Every structure is written in C-alpha cells, then in structure tokens.
Amino acid sequence: MSEVKVRIQYSGLARNLAGKQSEEISLSEGASVREMLGCLVERYGADFRAALLTSDWRLRRYARIMLGDTNIDEASGLDTKLMTDSDASIIVMIDQIIGGG
C-alpha cells in the first residue's frame, strides 16, 4: 500500500506540546485526520490529546485543523481523508483555554 505524506504546521499550544513548529509524517493511503491525530497523540502523549480532543475524541471548540485552506469542520470532520502531499495546520489557541469560557 502506498503512503500519504502530510506536512504539519503547529500553532499555539499545539506547537508548545509538540516541541516544534512543523514536521512531516507518513501515513497509509486513505488515512483520515483521525488517524493522523492518533499517530501524533502516540508521539506526543496525553497532554497533546487533551489539548486537541475531548475524552470521546471530538475536536475541542478552541482547536482548529486545516487541510490547505479548508477547515476540517467544513468537510468530514475528523473523518476527512488526507490526500497525497497534504498540508495540515493544527492550531490550539491557549488564551481561550486560560479564559475558562
């Protein structure tokens, strides 16, 4: 099976938790955003997961994942399929977490 390469840019709290600004990962062809996040959670741990996802694996309201110019919420959410040479941006705005709202 062939692979999909995903270039990931981290912003906000996601950047702090990943400890880097960007990286490239490879996933199986046909992989979804959910599978990409599973790989990243495995790599960066529970704090990374908790910043992005609820306990039932829904994207937190202050977290955004973009594929190119498309917010995944406007596509198929976490089930959005990754295309070959996808550009993903993971954004977690820390000021909204601290705000308690």
C-alpha positions as CSV (number, residue, x, y, z in Angstrom):
1,M,0.0,0.0,0.0
2,S,1.3,3.4,-0.8
3,E,1.7,6.3,1.7
4,V,0.5,9.8,2.1
5,K,2.9,12.4,3.3
6,V,1.5,15.1,5.5
7,R,3.3,18.4,6.3
8,I,2.0,19.6,9.6
9,Q,2.4,23.2,11.0
10,Y,1.7,23.6,14.7
11,S,0.5,26.9,16.2
12,G,-0.3,28.0,19.8
13,L,-0.4,25.4,22.5
14,A,0.0,22.6,19.9
15,R,3.4,24.0,19.0
16,N,4.5,24.0,22.7
17,L,3.3,20.5,23.3
18,A,4.9,19.1,20.1
19,G,8.1,21.0,20.8
20,K,8.4,22.0,17.2
21,Q,6.9,24.3,14.6
22,S,6.4,21.8,11.9
23,E,7.1,18.2,10.8
24,E,6.3,15.8,8.0
25,I,4.7,12.4,8.7
26,S,3.8,9.4,6.5
27,L,0.5,7.6,6.8
28,S,-1.2,4.8,4.9
29,E,-3.0,5.9,1.7
30,G,-6.6,6.6,2.6
31,A,-5.8,7.7,6.1
32,S,-8.1,10.3,7.8
33,V,-7.4,13.2,10.1
34,R,-8.4,11.0,13.0
35,E,-5.6,8.5,12.1
36,M,-3.2,11.4,11.8
37,L,-4.1,12.6,15.2
38,G,-3.8,9.1,16.6
39,C,-0.2,9.0,15.3
40,L,0.5,12.4,16.9
41,V,-1.1,11.5,20.2
42,E,1.0,8.4,20.3
43,R,4.1,10.5,19.6
44,Y,3.3,13.5,22.0
45,G,1.2,11.9,24.7
46,A,-1.9,12.6,26.8
47,D,-1.3,16.4,27.2
48,F,-1.3,16.8,23.4
49,R,-4.5,14.7,23.1
50,A,-6.2,16.6,25.9
51,A,-5.4,20.0,24.3
52,L,-7.0,19.0,21.0
53,L,-9.6,16.4,21.8
54,T,-12.4,15.6,24.3
55,S,-12.4,12.2,26.0
56,D,-14.7,10.9,23.3
57,W,-12.3,12.1,20.5
58,R,-14.1,15.2,19.3
59,L,-12.2,18.2,18.4
60,R,-12.3,20.8,21.1
61,R,-14.1,24.1,20.3
62,Y,-10.9,26.1,20.5
63,A,-8.8,23.8,18.3
64,R,-8.7,24.0,14.5
65,I,-7.3,21.7,12.0
66,M,-6.9,23.0,8.5
67,L,-6.1,21.0,5.4
68,G,-4.8,23.5,2.9
69,D,-7.4,26.3,3.1
70,T,-10.2,24.1,4.3
71,N,-11.3,23.8,8.0
72,I,-12.0,20.1,8.5
73,D,-15.2,21.1,10.3
74,E,-16.4,22.2,6.8
75,A,-15.5,18.8,5.3
76,S,-16.0,15.5,7.1
77,G,-14.5,16.5,10.4
78,L,-12.0,14.0,11.9
79,D,-13.0,11.5,9.2
80,T,-11.8,13.8,6.4
81,K,-9.4,11.9,4.2
82,L,-5.8,13.0,3.7
83,M,-4.7,13.4,0.1
84,T,-1.2,12.8,-1.2
85,D,1.2,15.6,-0.1
86,S,-1.4,17.2,2.2
87,D,-0.6,20.4,4.2
88,A,-2.2,20.3,7.6
89,S,-2.2,23.1,10.2
90,I,-3.0,22.3,13.8
91,I,-4.0,25.3,15.9
92,V,-4.8,25.4,19.6
93,M,-5.4,28.9,20.9
94,I,-4.1,28.8,24.5
95,D,-5.7,32.1,25.5
96,Q,-9.1,30.5,25.1
97,I,-8.1,27.7,27.4
98,I,-7.0,30.1,30.1
99,G,-10.1,32.2,29.7
100,G,-12.2,29.4,31.2
101,G,-15.1,30.2,28.8
